[in-house]
Amino acid sequence: MSAGKRVTILSKDEQDHLYGIPKLTYADRCVLFDLSKADHKELENLFPEAVKIDYILQLGYFRAKTYFFNFTFHQVREDVWFIINRYFPNVPFPKKQISKHHHYNNQKRLLKHFKLKTFTARNQTKLQRQAKTLAKRHVYPRFIFDGLEFTTKK
């Protein structure tokens, strides 16, 4: 257990594996940052190039982990350079981060692209009810976590 009233369910390594920005190899980048015709069409509506780079980064990371991340271009420098070299060869590395507005708009575009919706209070209530049901079967926190993980993918 951690300090305070929180229960530690996952180790730091498990948390990083599930929720950390993916560490990609060159082969991973080739697959995850590959763009379909629909992706290319979506990019035509985005400007400047930094917003397009953010879109491609989020697309690849979402494909890898089905999770959205907040990051700076410098934190994911290798992935940014891969995207620039592949899709925008004459564009320099972005000097500034894009605005939160553009970042979250890219996330909304991707949710629409994958026909998904954002997590709501209603979803949270449903998960809490499921957790209580699971806790009646077994009080081991990892059992409850794994049960919730399974139910969210149905």
C-alpha positions in Angstrom: 0.0 0.0 0.0 1.1 3.5 -0.7 1.1 6.4 1.9 -2.4 7.8 2.6 -5.6 6.1 1.7 -4.8 5.0 -1.8 -4.3 1.3 -2.6 -1.3 0.5 -4.8 -2.6 -1.9 -7.5 0.1 -1.7 -10.2 3.9 -1.4 -9.8 5.6 1.6 -11.3 6.8 -0.5 -14.2 3.2 -1.8 -14.9 1.9 1.8 -14.7 4.5 2.9 -17.2 3.8 -0.1 -19.5 0.0 0.7 -19.5 -0.1 4.4 -19.3 3.4 5.7 -20.3 4.2 7.2 -23.7 5.2 4.3 -25.9 8.9 3.7 -26.5 9.0 2.9 -30.2 11.5 1.2 -32.4 12.0 2.2 -36.1 9.8 -0.7 -37.1 7.1 0.4 -34.7 7.2 3.9 -36.1 6.8 2.6 -39.6 3.6 0.8 -38.7 2.0 3.2 -36.1 2.7 6.4 -38.0 1.6 5.0 -41.3 -1.2 7.2 -42.8 -4.3 6.0 -44.7 -6.0 8.1 -47.4 -8.5 9.3 -44.7 -5.6 10.4 -42.5 -4.0 12.3 -45.4 -7.3 14.0 -46.1 -7.7 15.0 -42.5 -4.2 16.5 -42.5 -5.1 18.7 -45.5 -7.5 20.6 -43.1 -4.8 21.2 -40.5 -2.3 24.0 -40.3 0.5 24.7 -39.4 2.7 21.6 -39.7 3.2 21.4 -36.0 -0.5 20.6 -35.6 -0.2 18.0 -38.3 2.8 16.4 -36.5 0.8 16.4 -33.2 -2.1 14.7 -35.0 0.2 12.0 -36.4 1.9 11.5 -33.0 -1.4 11.1 -31.3 -2.7 8.7 -34.0 0.4 6.5 -33.6 0.3 6.5 -29.8 -3.4 5.8 -29.8 -2.9 2.9 -32.1 -0.2 1.6 -29.7 -2.0 2.1 -26.4 -5.6 3.3 -27.1 -4.8 6.2 -24.8 -4.1 9.9 -25.3 -1.0 11.5 -24.0 0.1 15.0 -23.1 3.7 15.5 -24.3 6.1 18.1 -25.6 7.8 17.6 -29.0 11.1 17.5 -27.2 9.9 14.6 -25.0 9.2 12.6 -28.1 12.0 14.0 -30.2 12.8 10.8 -32.1 9.2 10.2 -33.1 8.9 13.8 -34.2 12.0 13.5 -36.4 10.7 10.3 -37.9 7.4 12.0 -38.9 9.2 15.1 -40.2 11.6 13.0 -42.3 8.8 10.8 -43.6 6.0 13.4 -44.3 7.4 16.9 -44.1 11.1 16.8 -45.2 11.5 20.5 -45.7 10.0 21.4 -42.3 12.2 22.2 -39.3 11.7 20.8 -35.9 8.8 22.7 -34.2 10.2 25.5 -32.0 7.0 25.8 -29.9 4.4 23.5 -28.7 1.0 23.8 -30.3 -1.9 25.2 -28.2 -4.0 23.0 -25.9 -6.9 23.9 -28.2 -5.2 22.3 -31.2 -4.0 19.4 -29.2 -7.5 18.5 -27.9 -9.1 19.2 -31.2 -6.7 16.5 -32.7 -7.9 14.1 -30.0 -11.5 14.8 -30.9 -10.7 14.2 -34.6 -9.2 10.9 -33.7 -12.1 9.8 -31.5 -14.4 10.6 -34.4 -12.1 8.7 -36.8 -12.2 5.6 -34.5 -15.9 6.0 -33.8 -15.3 6.4 -30.0 -16.6 8.7 -27.4 -14.9 10.5 -24.4 -15.1 9.0 -20.9 -18.1 10.6 -19.0 -19.4 10.7 -15.5 -22.0 8.1 -16.6 -19.1 5.7 -17.6 -17.5 6.3 -14.2 -20.7 5.5 -12.4 -20.9 2.2 -14.4 -17.3 1.3 -13.6 -17.9 2.1 -9.9 -20.9 -0.2 -9.8 -18.8 -2.9 -11.5 -16.0 -2.5 -9.0 -18.4 -2.9 -6.1 -19.7 -6.1 -7.7 -16.2 -7.4 -8.2 -15.2 -6.5 -4.7 -17.9 -8.8 -3.4 -16.2 -11.7 -5.1 -12.6 -10.9 -4.2 -11.1 -8.0 -2.3 -7.6 -8.3 -3.9 -7.2 -4.9 -5.7 -5.5 -6.4 -8.7 -8.5 -8.7 -9.3 -10.9 -5.7 -9.3 -8.6 -3.7 -11.6 -8.3 -6.6 -14.1 -12.0 -7.1 -14.0 -12.6 -3.5 -14.8 -10.0 -3.6 -17.6 -11.9 -6.4 -19.1 -15.3 -4.8 -18.8 -14.2 -1.5 -20.5 -13.2 -3.4 -23.6 -16.5 -5.1 -24.2 
